[in-house]
């Protein structure tokens, strides 16, 4: 009887929020519209299943909607780059990547989303955003790799930037790598410049942080005077060999259903790699110490294993899939996902950016392991 109940629930698109004490299923729509906004394109999405709200990152704007797509509130005033989002079920806040490349500052933005109750709330004055500075990212971003005594700035066509680091983008909560039931940590993925002439930017670089003590680092967003309050060290730094991509992991998501870490990217350009658009890290495989190939000096690090299945390139050994999750990806549980479809509309002569969060189910098939519901 239980099997029949679960099957019926899945066929209706009914999903269970782990945060609901009595485990009652909440019906999630096949699509949630994020609205049309005069902003940058959609970068990421997040959901609070228990309270029934969606969050959309539009590069310089955060939008909150209900599950019918009605706008509830928004946060404006970002001059930096707001990227991927994830909802933290433990504290009820939304975490996102926030870049200020010209100021050489990279943060995790933490949104007190219960306070987002009206449109156009200012990120710097409305007390809904706190930020934590990521020193490890800054150090790799500003690294003078050719030793000429100067940092070349936000430029991809340079040997500077350790591992080709262009900042950060993908963020997700999930267990320690290699421990499916391990302690929950915040994982942050580097942006990686698409420089096809250098051999040292063919990894996805993933940092893990234990955020239990992060309250002491949280500071208001002050763009005119960027702060440097953040953890001195990471709790883990990891490398996944995928071949070069165009700006690294755009959307990162830990998925309980497969037990893997999903990484959606813009395809790379190096001809020696298959340049897949979607990769998965095997969440149950413990990281292994090994050589980080392509570096100017010999270096060893914690190497992650790409999940089995999908497509495999014999020459490079890279495994992956083809899928369009780079504009937003949420694992909803029970093999269901919201995937953001980016678009534009023109209203009164103004081009506006849109997002439709569409429901998909896991199939595990190749080359695309998801299928759209409805």
VEXKE-746047 format. One record per residue (C-alpha): chain; residue in three letters; x, y, z; residue number from 1. Coordinates in Angstrom, 1 decimal, decimal comma. Example, Ala and Ser with C-alpha at 12.3 -4.5 7.8 and 13.67 -1.06 7.14 Angstrom:
2
PT unit code   east  north     up pos
PT    A  ALA   12,3   -4,5    7,8   1
PT    A  SER   13,7   -1,1    7,1   2
END
This chain:
374
PT unit code   east  north     up pos
PT    A  UNK    0,0    0,0    0,0   1
PT    A  UNK    2,9    2,3    0,8   2
PT    A  UNK    4,3    1,7   -2,7   3
PT    A  UNK    1,0    2,6   -4,3   4
PT    A  UNK    0,7    5,8   -2,2   5
PT    A  UNK    4,2    6,9   -3,1   6
PT    A  UNK    3,6    6,2   -6,8   7
PT    A  UNK    0,3    8,2   -6,8   8
PT    A  UNK    2,0   11,0   -5,0   9
PT    A  UNK    4,8   11,2   -7,5  10
PT    A  UNK    2,5   11,1  -10,5  11
PT    A  UNK    0,7   14,1   -9,2  12
PT    A  UNK    3,9   16,0   -8,6  13
PT    A  UNK    3,3   16,0   -4,9  14
PT    A  UNK    6,5   16,5   -3,0  15
PT    A  UNK    7,3   16,2    0,7  16
PT    A  UNK    9,2   18,9    2,5  17
PT    A  UNK   11,6   17,4    5,0  18
PT    A  UNK   11,0   20,5    7,2  19
PT    A  UNK    7,3   19,6    7,8  20
PT    A  UNK    7,0   17,7   11,1  21
PT    A  UNK    4,2   15,4   10,1  22
PT    A  UNK    5,6   14,8    6,6  23
PT    A  UNK    2,5   15,8    4,8  24
PT    A  UNK    3,1   16,3    1,0  25
PT    A  UNK    2,8   19,7   -0,4  26
PT    A  UNK    1,6   20,0   -4,0  27
PT    A  UNK    4,0   21,9   -6,1  28
PT    A  UNK    3,0   23,4   -9,4  29
PT    A  UNK    4,6   22,3  -12,6  30
PT    A  UNK    5,8   25,9  -13,1  31
PT    A  UNK    6,4   29,0  -11,0  32
PT    A  UNK    6,9   32,3  -12,9  33
PT    A  UNK    9,5   34,6  -11,5  34
PT    A  UNK    8,2   37,7  -13,2  35
PT    A  UNK    9,7   40,1  -15,7  36
PT    A  UNK   12,3   42,6  -14,5  37
PT    A  UNK   14,6   45,3  -16,0  38
PT    A  UNK   17,7   43,6  -14,6  39
PT    A  UNK   20,4   41,0  -15,5  40
PT    A  UNK   19,4   37,5  -16,5  41
PT    A  UNK   18,3   34,9  -13,9  42
PT    A  UNK   21,3   33,3  -12,2  43
PT    A  UNK   19,7   31,0   -9,6  44
PT    A  UNK   16,6   29,9   -7,7  45
PT    A  UNK   15,8   28,6   -4,3  46
PT    A  UNK   12,6   27,4   -2,5  47
PT    A  UNK   11,2   27,3    1,0  48
PT    A  UNK    8,8   24,3    0,6  49
PT    A  UNK    7,5   24,6    4,1  50
PT    A  UNK    6,3   28,2    3,8  51
PT    A  UNK    5,7   28,1    0,1  52
PT    A  UNK    8,0   30,8   -1,3  53
PT    A  UNK   10,3   30,9   -4,3  54
PT    A  UNK   13,4   33,1   -4,7  55
PT    A  UNK   14,9   34,2   -8,0  56
PT    A  UNK   18,3   35,8   -8,4  57
PT    A  UNK   18,4   38,2  -11,4  58
PT    A  UNK   22,1   39,3  -11,2  59
PT    A  UNK   21,4   42,6   -9,4  60
PT    A  UNK   18,0   41,8   -8,0  61
PT    A  UNK   16,4   39,2   -5,6  62
PT    A  UNK   12,7   38,5   -6,2  63
PT    A  UNK   10,5   36,6   -3,8  64
PT    A  UNK    7,2   35,0   -5,0  65
PT    A  UNK    4,6   32,6   -3,7  66
PT    A  UNK    4,2   29,3   -5,5  67
PT    A  UNK    1,6   30,8   -7,8  68
PT    A  UNK    4,2   33,2   -9,1  69
PT    A  UNK    2,8   36,3   -7,4  70
PT    A  UNK    5,6   38,7   -6,3  71
PT    A  UNK    5,8   39,1   -2,6  72
PT    A  UNK    8,9   41,3   -2,3  73
PT    A  UNK   12,2   42,1   -3,8  74
PT    A  UNK   15,7   43,4   -2,9  75
PT    A  UNK   17,4   45,9   -5,2  76
PT    A  UNK   20,5   48,0   -5,1  77
PT    A  UNK   23,2   45,5   -5,9  78
PT    A  UNK   26,0   46,8   -8,1  79
PT    A  UNK   27,8   43,5   -7,8  80
PT    A  UNK   26,9   40,1   -9,3  81
PT    A  UNK   24,4   38,1   -7,4  82
PT    A  UNK   24,6   34,5   -8,5  83
PT    A  UNK   23,4   31,0   -7,5  84
PT    A  UNK   21,1   30,7   -4,4  85
PT    A  UNK   20,2   28,0   -1,9  86
PT    A  UNK   17,7   27,9    1,0  87
PT    A  UNK   19,1   26,8    4,4  88
PT    A  UNK   16,4   24,7    6,1  89
PT    A  UNK   18,2   25,0    9,4  90
PT    A  UNK   18,0   28,8    9,8  91
PT    A  UNK   15,3   29,7    7,2  92
PT    A  UNK   17,6   32,0    5,3  93
PT    A  UNK   18,6   32,2    1,6  94
PT    A  UNK   22,4   32,1    0,8  95
PT    A  UNK   23,8   33,3   -2,5  96
PT    A  UNK   27,1   34,2   -4,1  97
PT    A  UNK   27,9   37,9   -4,5  98
PT    A  UNK   30,8   39,2   -6,4  99
PT    A  UNK   32,5   42,6   -6,6 100
PT    A  UNK   35,4   41,9   -8,9 101
PT    A  UNK   36,6   45,5   -9,3 102
PT    A  UNK   36,9   45,7   -5,5 103
PT    A  UNK   38,4   42,2   -5,3 104
PT    A  UNK   35,7   41,2   -2,8 105
PT    A  UNK   33,7   38,0   -2,8 106
PT    A  UNK   30,9   37,3   -0,4 107
PT    A  UNK   28,2   34,9    0,6 108
PT    A  UNK   25,1   37,1    0,8 109
PT    A  UNK   22,6   35,9    3,5 110
PT    A  UNK   19,0   37,0    3,1 111
PT    A  UNK   16,7   37,2    6,1 112
PT    A  UNK   13,8   36,3    3,7 113
PT    A  UNK   11,0   36,6    6,3 114
PT    A  UNK   11,7   40,3    6,3 115
PT    A  UNK   11,3   40,6    2,5 116
PT    A  UNK    7,7   41,8    2,5 117
PT    A  UNK    7,6   44,6    0,0 118
PT    A  UNK    9,0   45,4   -3,4 119
PT    A  UNK   12,3   47,3   -4,0 120
PT    A  UNK   13,8   46,9   -0,6 121
PT    A  UNK   17,3   48,4   -0,6 122
PT    A  UNK   20,1   45,8    0,0 123
PT    A  UNK   22,2   48,3    1,9 124
PT    A  UNK   19,6   50,1    4,1 125
PT    A  UNK   16,8   47,7    4,7 126
PT    A  UNK   18,6   45,3    7,0 127
PT    A  UNK   17,6   42,2    5,1 128
PT    A  UNK   21,1   41,2    3,8 129
PT    A  UNK   24,2   40,3    5,7 130
PT    A  UNK   27,5   39,3    4,0 131
PT    A  UNK   30,5   37,1    4,8 132
PT    A  UNK   33,8   37,6    3,1 133
PT    A  UNK   35,5   34,6    1,5 134
PT    A  UNK   39,3   35,2    2,0 135
PT    A  UNK   40,3   31,9    0,2 136
PT    A  UNK   38,5   33,0   -3,0 137
PT    A  UNK   40,1   36,5   -2,9 138
PT    A  UNK   43,5   35,0   -2,5 139
PT    A  UNK   43,1   32,8   -5,5 140
PT    A  UNK   41,5   35,5   -7,6 141
PT    A  UNK   44,2   38,1   -7,1 142
PT    A  UNK   47,1   35,6   -7,4 143
PT    A  UNK   50,0   37,0   -9,5 144
PT    A  UNK   50,7   33,7  -11,3 145
PT    A  UNK   53,4   34,9  -13,7 146
PT    A  UNK   55,3   36,8  -11,0 147
PT    A  UNK   55,5   40,0  -12,9 148
PT    A  UNK   54,6   42,0   -9,7 149
PT    A  UNK   51,2   43,1  -10,8 150
PT    A  UNK   47,7   41,7  -10,8 151
PT    A  UNK   45,9   42,0  -14,2 152
PT    A  UNK   42,4   42,4  -12,8 153
PT    A  UNK   39,1   41,1  -14,2 154
PT    A  UNK   40,7   39,7  -17,3 155
PT    A  UNK   40,5   36,1  -18,6 156
PT    A  UNK   43,3   36,4  -21,1 157
PT    A  UNK   46,1   36,4  -18,5 158
PT    A  UNK   48,1   33,8  -16,6 159
PT    A  UNK   47,0   35,4  -13,4 160
PT    A  UNK   44,2   34,0  -11,1 161
PT    A  UNK   45,2   30,7   -9,5 162
PT    A  UNK   43,3   27,8  -11,2 163
PT    A  UNK   41,8   30,5  -13,5 164
PT    A  UNK   39,6   31,7  -10,6 165
PT    A  UNK   37,1   34,4  -11,7 166
PT    A  UNK   35,3   34,5   -8,4 167
PT    A  UNK   32,3   32,4   -7,2 168
PT    A  UNK   28,9   31,3   -8,5 169
PT    A  UNK   27,4   27,9   -7,5 170
PT    A  UNK   26,3   27,5   -3,9 171
PT    A  UNK   24,6   24,6   -2,1 172
PT    A  UNK   24,1   23,0    1,3 173
PT    A  UNK   24,9   19,4    1,6 174
PT    A  UNK   27,1   16,8    3,5 175
PT    A  UNK   30,8   16,7    3,6 176
PT    A  UNK   32,2   15,2    0,4 177
PT    A  UNK   32,3   11,4    0,6 178
PT    A  UNK   29,9   11,2    3,5 179
PT    A  UNK   26,3   10,9    2,4 180
PT    A  UNK   25,1   11,4    6,0 181
PT    A  UNK   27,9   13,7    7,0 182
PT    A  UNK   27,7   17,1    8,6 183
PT    A  UNK   25,9   19,7    6,5 184
PT    A  UNK   28,2   22,3    5,1 185
PT    A  UNK   27,9   25,2    2,7 186
PT    A  UNK   29,7   24,4   -0,6 187
PT    A  UNK   30,8   27,2   -2,9 188
PT    A  UNK   32,0   26,7   -6,4 189
PT    A  UNK   34,6   28,9   -8,2 190
PT    A  UNK   33,9   30,8  -11,3 191
PT    A  UNK   36,7   29,8  -13,8 192
PT    A  UNK   37,8   31,9  -16,7 193
PT    A  UNK   37,5   30,3  -20,2 194
PT    A  UNK   41,1   30,8  -21,2 195
PT    A  UNK   41,8   28,1  -23,8 196
PT    A  UNK   45,6   28,8  -23,8 197
PT    A  UNK   46,4   27,8  -20,3 198
PT    A  UNK   46,5   24,2  -18,9 199
PT    A  UNK   45,7   25,0  -15,2 200
PT    A  UNK   42,0   25,9  -15,4 201
PT    A  UNK   40,5   22,5  -16,2 202
PT    A  UNK   39,1   21,8  -12,7 203
PT    A  UNK   36,0   22,8  -10,9 204
PT    A  UNK   37,2   24,2   -7,5 205
PT    A  UNK   34,8   23,6   -4,6 206
PT    A  UNK   35,1   25,0   -1,1 207
PT    A  UNK   33,2   23,6    1,9 208
PT    A  UNK   32,5   25,7    5,0 209
PT    A  UNK   31,0   24,8    8,4 210
PT    A  UNK   28,8   27,9    9,0 211
PT    A  UNK   27,8   27,2   12,6 212
PT    A  UNK   30,0   30,0   13,8 213
PT    A  UNK   29,3   32,4   10,9 214
PT    A  UNK   27,1   34,8   12,9 215
PT    A  UNK   30,2   36,5   14,2 216
PT    A  UNK   31,4   37,3   10,7 217
PT    A  UNK   28,1   38,6    9,3 218
PT    A  UNK   28,2   42,3    8,3 219
PT    A  UNK   25,8   44,6    6,5 220
PT    A  UNK   26,4   45,2    2,8 221
PT    A  UNK   28,4   48,4    2,4 222
PT    A  UNK   29,4   48,7   -1,3 223
PT    A  UNK   31,3   51,9   -0,8 224
PT    A  UNK   33,6   50,3    1,8 225
PT    A  UNK   33,7   46,5    1,3 226
PT    A  UNK   34,4   44,7    4,6 227
PT    A  UNK   36,7   41,7    5,0 228
PT    A  UNK   35,0   39,9    7,9 229
PT    A  UNK   35,0   36,2    7,2 230
PT    A  UNK   36,6   32,8    8,1 231
PT    A  UNK   40,4   32,6    8,0 232
PT    A  UNK   40,3   29,1    6,5 233
PT    A  UNK   38,0   26,8    4,6 234
PT    A  UNK   37,0   23,4    6,1 235
PT    A  UNK   37,8   21,7    2,8 236
PT    A  UNK   39,1   22,6   -0,7 237
PT    A  UNK   38,3   20,1   -3,5 238
PT    A  UNK   39,0   19,7   -7,2 239
PT    A  UNK   36,7   18,0   -9,8 240
PT    A  UNK   38,4   17,4  -13,2 241
PT    A  UNK   35,8   18,2  -15,8 242
PT    A  UNK   37,8   20,0  -18,4 243
PT    A  UNK   37,6   23,8  -18,8 244
PT    A  UNK   34,2   25,5  -18,8 245
PT    A  UNK   33,0   29,0  -19,5 246
PT    A  UNK   32,9   30,6  -16,0 247
PT    A  UNK   32,8   27,4  -13,9 248
PT    A  UNK   29,8   26,0  -12,0 249
PT    A  UNK   26,9   28,3  -12,6 250
PT    A  UNK   24,5   26,2  -10,5 251
PT    A  UNK   25,5   23,8   -7,8 252
PT    A  UNK   23,0   21,5   -6,0 253
PT    A  UNK   23,3   18,5   -3,6 254
PT    A  UNK   20,7   15,9   -4,5 255
PT    A  UNK   19,5   13,5   -1,8 256
PT    A  UNK   17,8   11,3   -4,5 257
PT    A  UNK   20,9   10,4   -6,3 258
PT    A  UNK   23,3   11,2   -3,4 259
PT    A  UNK   25,4   13,3   -5,8 260
PT    A  UNK   26,4   16,9   -6,3 261
PT    A  UNK   25,0   18,4   -9,5 262
PT    A  UNK   27,0   21,0  -11,4 263
PT    A  UNK   25,4   22,9  -14,3 264
PT    A  UNK   27,8   24,9  -16,4 265
PT    A  UNK   28,2   27,0  -19,6 266
PT    A  UNK   30,0   24,7  -22,0 267
PT    A  UNK   33,8   25,0  -22,4 268
PT    A  UNK   35,7   25,8  -25,5 269
PT    A  UNK   38,8   23,6  -25,4 270
PT    A  UNK   38,8   21,1  -28,2 271
PT    A  UNK   40,6   18,4  -26,3 272
PT    A  UNK   37,5   18,0  -23,9 273
PT    A  UNK   34,0   16,9  -24,6 274
PT    A  UNK   32,6   20,1  -23,1 275
PT    A  UNK   29,5   18,7  -21,5 276
PT    A  UNK   27,0   21,2  -19,9 277
PT    A  UNK   26,2   19,1  -16,8 278
PT    A  UNK   28,4   17,1  -14,4 279
PT    A  UNK   27,8   15,2  -11,2 280
PT    A  UNK   30,3   14,5   -8,4 281
PT    A  UNK   29,8   11,2   -6,7 282
PT    A  UNK   28,7   12,1   -3,2 283
PT    A  UNK   29,6    8,8   -1,7 284
PT    A  UNK   33,1    8,6   -3,0 285
PT    A  UNK   35,7    9,9   -0,5 286
PT    A  UNK   38,1   12,6   -1,9 287
PT    A  UNK   41,5   11,2   -2,8 288
PT    A  UNK   44,8   13,0   -2,5 289
PT    A  UNK   46,4   13,4   -5,9 290
PT    A  UNK   48,2   15,6   -8,3 291
PT    A  UNK   46,4   18,7   -9,6 292
PT    A  UNK   47,5   18,5  -13,3 293
PT    A  UNK   48,4   21,5  -15,4 294
PT    A  UNK   49,8   23,7  -12,6 295
PT    A  UNK   53,0   25,6  -13,1 296
PT    A  UNK   54,4   24,1   -9,9 297
PT    A  UNK   53,7   20,5   -8,7 298
PT    A  UNK   50,6   20,6   -6,5 299
PT    A  UNK   48,5   18,0   -4,7 300
PT    A  UNK   44,9   18,4   -3,5 301
PT    A  UNK   41,7   16,6   -2,6 302
PT    A  UNK   40,3   15,1   -5,8 303
PT    A  UNK   36,6   14,4   -6,3 304
PT    A  UNK   35,2   11,6   -8,5 305
PT    A  UNK   32,7   12,3  -11,2 306
PT    A  UNK   29,6   10,1  -10,8 307
PT    A  UNK   29,2    7,1  -13,1 308
PT    A  UNK   26,7    7,1  -15,9 309
PT    A  UNK   26,0    9,5  -18,7 310
PT    A  UNK   28,4   10,2  -21,4 311
PT    A  UNK   32,1    9,5  -21,2 312
PT    A  UNK   35,0   10,9  -23,2 313
PT    A  UNK   37,6    8,2  -23,7 314
PT    A  UNK   40,5   10,6  -24,3 315
PT    A  UNK   40,1   12,7  -21,2 316
PT    A  UNK   38,2   10,3  -18,9 317
PT    A  UNK   35,6   13,1  -18,3 318
PT    A  UNK   32,0   12,0  -17,6 319
PT    A  UNK   28,9   14,2  -17,9 320
PT    A  UNK   25,5   14,9  -19,4 321
PT    A  UNK   23,8   17,5  -21,6 322
PT    A  UNK   21,2   19,6  -19,7 323
PT    A  UNK   20,3   23,2  -19,3 324
PT    A  UNK   20,5   23,8  -15,5 325
PT    A  UNK   22,8   26,7  -15,6 326
PT    A  UNK   20,1   29,3  -14,9 327
PT    A  UNK   18,8   27,6  -11,8 328
PT    A  UNK   18,4   24,2  -10,4 329
PT    A  UNK   16,7   23,0   -7,1 330
PT    A  UNK   16,5   19,4   -5,8 331
PT    A  UNK   13,0   19,1   -4,3 332
PT    A  UNK   13,3   15,5   -3,0 333
PT    A  UNK   12,0   12,2   -4,4 334
PT    A  UNK   13,7   12,7   -7,8 335
PT    A  UNK   11,9   16,0   -8,6 336
PT    A  UNK   13,6   19,3   -9,5 337
PT    A  UNK   12,8   22,8  -10,4 338
PT    A  UNK   14,9   24,0  -13,4 339
PT    A  UNK   14,9   27,7  -14,4 340
PT    A  UNK   14,3   28,6  -18,0 341
PT    A  UNK   15,6   32,1  -18,8 342
PT    A  UNK   13,9   34,4  -21,2 343
PT    A  UNK   13,1   38,0  -22,2 344
PT    A  UNK   10,0   40,0  -22,9 345
PT    A  UNK    9,6   43,6  -24,1 346
PT    A  UNK    7,2   45,8  -22,2 347
PT    A  UNK    6,8   49,5  -23,2 348
PT    A  UNK   10,0   49,3  -25,2 349
PT    A  UNK   12,0   47,9  -22,3 350
PT    A  UNK   13,6   44,5  -22,5 351
PT    A  UNK   13,0   42,6  -19,3 352
PT    A  UNK   14,4   39,3  -18,0 353
PT    A  UNK   12,2   36,4  -17,0 354
PT    A  UNK   12,5   33,0  -15,3 355
PT    A  UNK   10,1   30,1  -15,4 356
PT    A  UNK   10,9   27,5  -12,8 357
PT    A  UNK    9,7   24,3  -14,4 358
PT    A  UNK    9,2   20,9  -12,8 359
PT    A  UNK   11,4   17,9  -13,9 360
PT    A  UNK   11,8   14,4  -12,8 361
PT    A  UNK   15,0   12,3  -12,7 362
PT    A  UNK   15,4    9,5  -15,3 363
PT    A  UNK   19,1    8,9  -15,2 364
PT    A  UNK   19,1    8,5  -19,0 365
PT    A  UNK   21,8    9,6  -21,4 366
PT    A  UNK   22,5   12,1  -22,7 367
PT    A  UNK   19,9   14,0  -20,6 368
PT    A  UNK   19,0   12,5  -17,2 369
PT    A  UNK   15,8   14,6  -16,6 370
PT    A  UNK   12,5   14,9  -18,2 371
PT    A  UNK   10,0   17,7  -17,9 372
PT    A  UNK    6,8   17,0  -15,9 373
PT    A  UNK    3,5   18,0  -17,6 374
END
